[in-house]
Amino acid sequence: MSWRLDQSYRRHRARSALSLLAAVVALVAIGGGGSLLAAQTATFRPAPIALVGRTSTVCTVLPAEAGSATDVSAVVIRQAPGRDGSLIGTPVGQTRPTLSLTEQGKGRVLSGRTASELLTGEGVMATASSAEVFTRGTSGVQQGLMAAPCGPPTTEHWFVGVGASSTARSELVLTNPDDAQAEVDLQFFGQNGEVVVPGSPGVVVEAHASRTISLESLVSVAGPLTVSVRASTGRVSAVARDLRSAELDPAGADWHTGAVAPTTQLVIPDVPEGTGTRELLVANPGTSPAEVKVQVLAESGPFAPAGAETIEVKPSSTATIDLAPGLAGQSGGIRLTSNRPVTGSVASTSVRPTGAPDFAVQSATPALVRTGVVALATGPGSDSSTGDSAAVDSELVLSNGADTETTVAIEVLSYDGVSLRTDDVLIGGRSTSTRRLNLDGPAYLVVRVTDGADVHGGVVYSQPDGDVAGLATVSLSSPDVASRAPIVVNDPRVGR
């Protein structure tokens, strides 16, 4: 009997010792900054109503060129009925307004612009407005179509596939809408590595002013070129004007918008259908080589383009590969997956036996958040400012970078706020869906996506008739991404 009691006593003491040891280990872990639970991340949900504030957007316009004319279109979507706000447009550096929108759902076109416009949104308009620059040309260096969304000033921009040669020239336009001067550093990445350009650090852009920099005057380099713009003081809006020529003849032009900052996964939307070149350009600013896998997000589903399944990019350089044979004339998006952060674009050309060629750039974009908007100021018919009687076709191209299918809701509205068309668009996983948008007059498009979707898209403009085979693309933008504050949901497990 005493032996059994002794054994029980020993087992009890062993259990007590183990419990004490476990408690000590737990206390040591907590005291050392650890946790008994795995690390948790606080949950954030988007706010249902935008915060009242002010936003600035720059619509970049250069002085008039013979044979072409530029319009600026601005719209305000219906976002929060009953709330006040305004969208005011003024030429950069001036104070007299050229545009005023105070009612949600309306839009306006400013025709024949020759200077950049600063759009200031206040109240609900701060997170519900969008604008576009659109240029049509029948002759001269800007013949064809050029389009770009107006963009906010930021501290970082990436332009992949700009040119600094006699046949591929680019002009970088930097605009500072703020009250203090801005200072930016330019860094160049060529085909064989970084290109050192004296004078490129410390470029000053005066307050309320624009500065145009011809890349050909700074650097002379053959092959693909990437330039990054980083503001060390202040912030700027940036866009490039790309001009192409064949011998002495113009071969197209386009507004070149910035691509997303380097990352390991990205999507380049709006690659147009049809014949012509489709050149993929990828920039690797890092110090190690990047191996990039290429996938086409087509209407028939995802596939690797023949002959362009992968592309290797040397450190601090830009590489290019021909996509046209693998695309076989299809439209869609390009998905890049890399072992190193990269960014990219696609350069497309149009070819038609009866028309001069044109050129367009599609840059990598962020996924749409809640709402995507684009102003469509290109109805068919003649353009009195240029004498061009060729119609402009428009097509919506939406690509889904996720593995699972998703449905988006689209609505086309007139600039008077009248709904002209609604539709639900199903996009398969890693696929693309398209919709024709040809209209009789100015209108704007609203695309609504579900939370967490990986949808990218834009509109392809083309001219099937006329003396120029016009081609341009404009990406959808989410107007309230930078202005909404997240709702923080407390998680009691965090920080235990």
Disulfide bonds with the S-S distance in Angstrom:
Cys59-Cys150 2.07
